[in-house]
């Protein structure tokens, strides 16, 4: 995956109080993280099709609802954990379980 993690400086900027610019940065990074997971070699395998579809739903959710800084931070941290599992090539069932939890938290 090619998405890069938020740097320490970016995290400080986000917490600095310039909320509109910080929100845009966080939203871009979150969307980039989801897109890189979708494009990862692991998810190109047939058995991961449902995982890829769930990630597309989350991408749509972040695109349409990603204007709240706290919500974006929560989404980013949860998706970082998922990205680690994808890098480790975890079983599709494990990823789907975590995606179900993440989607529930993001919509709730």
N, C-alpha and C positions, 0 to 999 in steps of 0.2 A: 504494500500500500504506500502511496506517495504523500498522503496528507501529513503535514507536519504538526506536531503538537504546539499548543500555545507556549510561547517563551515566557520566561519570568517577567521580562519587560512588558510584554503584552498583558499579562495578568495584572501587573501593577497599573497599567494604563486603564484597564477595564474598571478597576476599583477606584480610580482617581476622581470620579465624579462627572466626567464628560460623557454622560449617559448615552446620548444619541450616537456619537461616534463609536463609543465602546460597544454598544449594542450591534451596530453594523459590523464591526470587527468580529465579535463573537458569533454572529449569525453566519458570516462568510466562512469562518473556521469550522463551525458545526456542519454547514452544508458540504464543505470540502471533505470533512471526515466521512460523512455518510456516502458521498460520491466515490471516495477512494475505496470504501468497503464494498460498494456495489461492483466496482471494477476489479476487485482483487482476484487473483488467479484461483483462490480457493472457491469463491462463489461462482466461478464459471462452470463448475461441475454440476451435472444434472441433479444430483441429490440435494443441492443447496438452492434449488429454484424457489422454494417457499421462503427461505431466508431473504433472498434477493427481493422478492415481492413485498415482504414486510418492511424492508429497508426503504423501498420506494414510497410506501405509505408514510413512513417517518419523515422522509425527505419532504414530502408534500406538507406534512404537518408543520415542520420547521419553517418551510417557505412561507406558509400562510399565517402562522401564529408567532413567528420569531421576533417579537418586538418588546418582550419583557426580559430584562437582563437576568433576573434571578432564574426565570424559567429556562433561558438559554444556557446558563451555567449548569443547571441541573441536567439538562439534556446532554450537554457536551461531556460531562463527567461520566454519565451512564453509557454513552456511546463509546467513550475511550475504553471502558472496560470490555465492551463488546468487540471492539477492534482488536484488542489483545487476544481474545478467544479465537477470533477469525485467523489471526496470524499463527496461532498454535494449531490451527486446523481442527478445532473441536467438532464434535458430532453435530449434525444439523439439528437434532432434537434439543440439544443443550442450548444452541443459539436461538432456536425458536422459543424456548421457554423464557430466556432472558429478554428477547424482543417483546414477548407478550407482556412481561412485567414493565418494561420500559414504556411501551405504548400506553399501558394503563396509567402509569404515573404521569405521562405527558398530557394525556387527555383529561385526567382527573383533577 
